[in-house]
Amino acid sequence: MRRIIITLVSLLASLWAYTATAADLQLVDNPPSQYTVKKGDTLWAISGRFLTQPWRWPEIWGMNREEIKNPHLIYPGDVIVLDYVGGQARLRKAGSGSAGSGSAGSDTARLSPMVRREPIGQAIPSIPSAAIEPFLTRPLVVEKDALGGAPTIVATESERVIVGAGNTAYVEGLDGAQSSVWQVYRTGSKLTDPETQEILGYEAVYLGDARVSRLGEPATVNIFRSTQEIYTGDKLVIASEAVYPSYIPHSPDKPIKGRIMSVPGGVSEIGQNAIVTINRGARDGVEVGHVLASYRLGDTVKAPSGKRLKLPDERNGLVFVFRTFDRVSYALIVQSLQALHINDVVQTPE
């Protein structure tokens, strides 16, 4: 018998049996009997050691919707082992017996409460943190002119046209502000739904970080980080810390279908670990943690018979939603079978 053992954080841990059969949950050939979690691992990569479809991780754990939204945390040093109960692949906690309450043949894996002292920040993330960190607090999706009332750079040192890291700027609207660290933004391109042509919002392009050195009207700020050139007229927004939600990959529980709208940086072909925006958001039922399959739209060709035939759409990857707005979501490409493109379809995996 194989076992998957993992030490988890929770005082309310009680997993219920999922109805999927071993045939529904496809394991990789010769999955490991156990795996020790290492620093630098991600939940997606760990899942891929056992499942051919890593986004079905919640099913093998038997998680319900609330547990998907507030999953148990996994830490380096935890040991994962695969267990078969009643012919179904299951995960269970270390020391919980063969399954359930310890009786052989039970179909439900129960997890006992366990308090962990490790900081939450040391928990294994779902997907590579470095890839998504800049997008957890930036960019922003805003309405048109939403930055209009934000503090504004009105002048620069020595009347420079362009400033960047190491330069000084003068800002109107910061007098009396409580925060000392701000992010610099500029309203970017509009996000247009490729299907309806509806304007879903505008990207606020992150330009850098500034620290207030002297309050007043105008206030003086020192720019200590820049990713692009900064000009007079650019806007400041209070800086916020990146928060890494403990989301886990899961398929939507209803059909969702949308399109890739844009790629930060403006490239036309997109590969693994790239970030994309999609034209579906919270109002459409998209949640953080959703995994969507991407498809390249088939061309329409003229056959020798004279008929025009639509070629089938071809699956080319998987995307993982890590940040949602009302009408727009950001997703990381976690699998790329071939290059993805703007206007490719994303939908609930089959």
C-alpha positions in Angstrom: 0.0 0.0 0.0 1.3 3.4 -0.9 0.7 6.4 1.3 0.9 10.1 1.0 1.7 11.8 4.3 1.8 15.5 4.8 1.9 17.6 8.0 -0.7 20.4 7.7 -1.7 23.5 9.5 -5.3 23.6 10.7 -7.4 23.4 13.8 -10.5 22.5 11.7 -9.1 19.7 9.5 -11.6 17.1 8.4 -11.4 15.9 4.8 -14.4 14.2 3.3 -14.2 11.4 0.6 -14.4 12.6 -3.0 -16.5 10.5 -5.3 -13.9 10.3 -8.2 -12.6 6.9 -8.9 -9.0 5.9 -9.5 -9.7 5.9 -13.2 -11.0 9.5 -13.0 -7.9 10.6 -11.2 -5.1 9.7 -13.5 -1.8 9.1 -11.8 1.6 9.4 -13.6 3.3 6.2 -14.4 5.1 4.8 -11.4 4.4 7.7 -9.0 6.7 7.9 -6.0 5.7 6.1 -2.9 6.6 9.2 -0.9 8.1 12.6 -1.4 9.7 15.0 1.0 8.8 18.6 0.4 11.8 20.8 -0.3 12.4 24.6 -0.2 11.6 26.0 -3.6 8.9 23.4 -4.4 5.5 24.6 -5.6 2.2 22.8 -5.1 1.8 22.6 -8.9 5.2 20.8 -9.2 4.5 18.5 -6.3 1.1 17.6 -7.8 2.7 16.8 -11.1 4.8 14.1 -9.4 1.6 12.1 -8.7 -1.1 13.3 -11.1 -1.1 13.7 -14.9 -3.5 16.6 -14.3 -2.0 18.6 -11.5 -5.0 21.0 -11.2 -7.0 18.0 -9.8 -5.0 18.1 -6.6 -8.1 19.0 -4.5 -9.9 15.9 -5.7 -7.2 13.5 -4.5 -7.2 15.3 -1.2 -11.0 15.2 -1.1 -11.3 18.9 -0.4 -14.6 20.7 -0.4 -15.0 24.3 -1.7 -14.3 25.9 1.7 -11.0 23.9 2.0 -10.1 25.0 -1.5 -10.5 28.6 -0.6 -8.6 28.2 2.7 -6.3 25.3 2.1 -3.9 23.6 4.5 -0.4 24.9 4.3 2.5 22.7 3.2 6.1 23.2 4.5 9.6 22.0 3.6 10.3 18.8 5.4 6.7 17.6 5.2 6.5 14.1 3.7 3.9 13.3 1.0 2.8 9.7 0.4 0.1 8.1 -1.8 -2.6 6.0 -0.3 -5.3 3.8 -2.0 -8.5 3.4 0.0 -11.3 1.3 -1.5 -9.6 1.4 -4.9 -9.4 5.2 -4.8 -6.3 7.4 -4.6 -6.3 9.4 -1.4 -4.0 11.6 0.7 -3.9 11.5 4.4 -2.0 12.8 7.4 1.0 11.2 9.0 0.2 8.8 11.8 -3.5 8.6 11.0 -3.5 4.9 10.5 -4.4 3.1 7.3 -7.2 5.5 6.6 -10.1 7.3 8.2 -10.2 6.8 12.0 -7.7 4.0 11.7 -10.0 1.1 10.7 -8.9 -0.8 7.6 -11.0 -0.4 4.5 -12.6 3.0 5.6 -13.3 5.2 2.5 -12.8 8.5 4.3 -9.4 10.0 5.2 -9.6 12.0 8.4 -6.9 14.6 9.4 -6.3 15.3 13.1 -5.7 18.9 14.2 -2.1 19.9 14.2 -0.6 23.3 15.2 2.5 24.3 13.4 4.9 27.0 14.4 6.4 27.8 11.0 5.6 31.3 9.7 3.0 31.3 6.9 5.5 32.9 4.6 7.6 29.8 4.6 4.8 27.6 3.3 5.1 26.1 -0.2 3.4 28.4 -2.8 1.0 27.1 -5.4 3.0 28.5 -8.3 6.5 30.2 -8.6 6.4 33.2 -6.4 9.0 35.1 -8.4 6.9 34.9 -11.5 3.8 36.4 -10.0 5.1 38.7 -7.2 5.2 41.9 -9.3 1.6 41.3 -10.3 0.2 40.7 -6.8 0.3 44.5 -6.1 0.9 45.7 -9.7 -0.3 46.3 -12.3 -3.7 47.6 -11.4 -6.8 47.5 -13.5 -8.6 50.8 -13.2 -11.4 52.7 -14.7 -10.7 55.5 -17.2 -9.2 58.6 -15.4 -9.2 56.6 -12.1 -5.7 58.0 -11.3 -6.8 61.5 -12.1 -7.0 62.6 -8.5 -3.9 60.8 -7.3 -0.8 62.7 -6.2 1.1 64.0 -9.2 4.7 64.6 -10.1 4.8 68.3 -11.0 8.6 68.8 -11.3 11.9 67.0 -11.3 15.4 67.9 -10.0 17.3 70.2 -12.3 14.3 70.3 -14.6 15.1 66.9 -16.0 12.7 65.6 -18.6 13.2 62.0 -17.5 14.0 60.7 -14.0 14.7 57.3 -12.5 16.3 55.6 -9.5 18.5 58.0 -7.6 16.7 61.1 -8.7 14.4 63.5 -6.9 10.9 64.6 -7.9 8.3 67.0 -6.5 4.8 65.9 -5.9 1.5 67.8 -5.5 -1.1 66.2 -3.2 1.1 64.5 -0.7 1.0 67.1 2.1 -0.1 65.4 5.3 0.1 61.9 3.8 0.7 59.2 6.3 2.6 56.8 4.1 6.3 57.3 3.3 6.6 54.8 0.5 4.7 55.2 -2.8 4.5 53.5 -6.1 4.6 55.5 -9.4 2.1 54.7 -12.1 0.9 55.9 -15.5 -2.4 55.0 -17.1 -1.6 52.4 -19.8 -3.4 50.7 -22.6 -7.1 49.9 -22.5 -8.2 46.3 -22.1 -10.7 45.6 -24.8 -12.8 42.4 -24.9 -11.8 40.7 -28.2 -15.3 39.2 -28.5 -17.6 42.1 -27.6 -15.2 45.1 -28.0 -16.3 46.3 -24.5 -13.6 48.3 -22.7 -13.1 46.2 -19.5 -10.7 48.7 -17.9 -7.2 50.3 -18.2 -3.9 49.0 -17.0 -2.1 51.2 -14.6 1.6 50.7 -15.6 4.0 50.4 -12.7 7.0 52.7 -13.1 8.9 52.5 -9.8 9.0 53.3 -6.1 9.5 56.6 -4.3 10.1 57.6 -0.7 8.9 60.9 0.8 11.9 62.9 2.1 10.0 66.1 2.9 6.3 66.9 3.2 4.8 70.1 1.9 3.1 71.4 -1.2 4.8 70.2 -3.2 6.4 67.3 -1.3 9.9 66.0 -2.1 10.3 62.3 -3.0 13.4 60.3 -3.8 12.9 57.6 -6.4 14.7 54.5 -5.2 13.5 52.0 -7.8 12.5 52.4 -11.4 11.4 49.9 -14.2 10.7 52.6 -16.8 11.4 56.2 -17.4 9.4 58.5 -15.1 8.0 61.9 -16.3 6.2 64.9 -15.0 2.5 64.1 -14.8 3.0 60.5 -13.6 0.9 59.5 -10.6 1.7 58.1 -7.1 -0.3 55.3 -5.3 0.4 54.1 -1.7 2.6 51.1 -1.8 1.2 47.8 -0.5 2.9 44.6 0.4 2.5 41.5 -1.9 0.3 38.9 -0.3 0.7 35.3 -1.4 -2.7 33.7 -1.1 -2.6 30.0 -0.1 -4.7 29.1 -3.1 -4.5 25.7 -4.8 -5.1 24.7 -8.4 -8.6 23.6 -9.2 -10.8 23.4 -12.2 -13.9 25.7 -12.2 -17.1 23.9 -11.2 -19.0 25.4 -14.1 -18.1 26.1 -17.7 -16.1 29.2 -18.2 -14.8 30.4 -21.6 -12.9 33.5 -22.5 -10.0 34.8 -24.5 -6.4 35.9 -23.8 -6.5 39.7 -24.2 -3.0 41.0 -23.7 0.5 40.2 -22.4 2.4 42.6 -20.2 5.3 43.7 -22.3 3.5 43.5 -25.6 4.9 40.3 -27.0 2.8 38.4 -29.5 3.9 34.8 -28.8 3.8 33.6 -25.2 5.5 30.7 -23.4 5.6 29.0 -20.1 5.8 31.2 -17.0 4.6 34.3 -18.9 1.7 36.4 -17.6 -1.5 37.0 -19.6 -4.7 38.9 -19.0 -8.0 37.2 -19.8 -11.4 38.8 -20.5 -13.2 37.1 -17.7 -13.2 38.1 -14.0 -15.1 37.8 -10.8 -18.4 38.7 -12.3 -18.0 35.7 -14.7 -17.3 33.3 -11.8 -13.5 33.3 -12.3 -11.7 32.6 -9.0 -8.1 32.8 -7.8 -6.7 29.3 -8.2 -8.8 28.4 -11.3 -6.9 26.4 -14.0 -8.1 26.9 -17.6 -7.0 25.1 -20.7 -5.9 27.3 -23.6 -6.7 26.6 -27.3 -5.4 27.9 -30.5 -8.3 28.8 -32.7 -8.4 26.7 -35.9 -8.3 28.6 -39.2 -11.0 28.4 -41.8 -9.6 26.9 -45.1 -11.1 26.4 -48.6 -11.2 22.8 -49.5 -10.8 21.5 -53.1 -14.5 21.0 -53.2 -15.0 24.7 -52.8 -16.4 24.4 -49.2 -14.9 26.5 -46.4 -14.0 24.3 -43.5 -13.2 25.3 -40.0 -10.2 23.5 -38.6 -10.5 22.2 -35.0 -9.2 24.3 -32.2 -5.9 22.8 -30.8 -5.1 22.7 -27.2 -1.8 24.5 -26.5 -1.4 24.9 -22.8 -2.8 25.6 -19.3 -3.1 28.9 -17.4 -3.4 29.4 -13.6 -5.5 32.4 -12.4 -3.7 34.2 -9.6 -5.4 37.6 -9.5 -8.9 38.6 -10.4 -10.7 41.9 -10.9 -14.4 42.4 -11.7 -14.1 41.9 -15.4 -10.4 40.9 -15.9 -8.1 38.3 -14.5 -4.3 37.8 -14.5 -3.1 34.2 -15.1 0.3 32.5 -15.3 1.0 30.0 -18.1 1.9 26.8 -16.2 2.0 24.6 -19.3 2.9 25.4 -22.9 2.6 22.7 -25.5 3.3 25.3 -28.1 3.3 29.1 -28.3 0.2 30.8 -27.0 -1.1 33.9 -28.7 -3.4 36.9 -28.0 -7.0 35.9 -28.8 -6.5 32.2 -27.9 -9.4 30.6 -26.1 -9.2 29.7 -22.4 -11.9 27.5 -20.9 -12.7 25.0 -18.2 -10.5 21.9 -18.8 -12.1 18.8 -20.1 
